[in-house]
């Protein structure tokens, strides 16, 4: 129920950070947006939850659609991507997933992105365009790079 003055919270999508280990260093995949939403911005990726799918199912689908990657180990991160939408007067929140891929994985972008880079965490934090992305990336560094992820987070 909406009450005048409330700012509703909407959770209609997911976000994903992909990691690969090269030698002894983890790299983070950032994509450059080509579609009208966030055009030209560098970020990890995500998308909407479609129909009756769960957030986990949406994460698997978005990884496949946006990167062509199908072989990965996926975890829920227990953190969220979030922002306030002033046009719609709502807070958008999306569960953040972390995927580990093989270092030889090939990325095949769809039309939503024009470029990609595998970056060190420091490079990714510096290059990510949207405010708040750096906090998510540092959280992932702490819980998924600096130590092994908890098995109960695996999906």
Secondary structure, 3 states (H helix, E strand, C coil): CCCCCCCEEECCEEEEEEEEEECCEEEEEEEEECCCCCCCCEECEEEECCCCCCHHHHHHHHHHHHHCCCCCEEEEEEEEEEEEECCCCEEEEEEEEEEEECCCCCCCCCCCEEEEEEECHHHHHHHCCCCCHHHHHHHHHHHHHCCCCCHHHEC
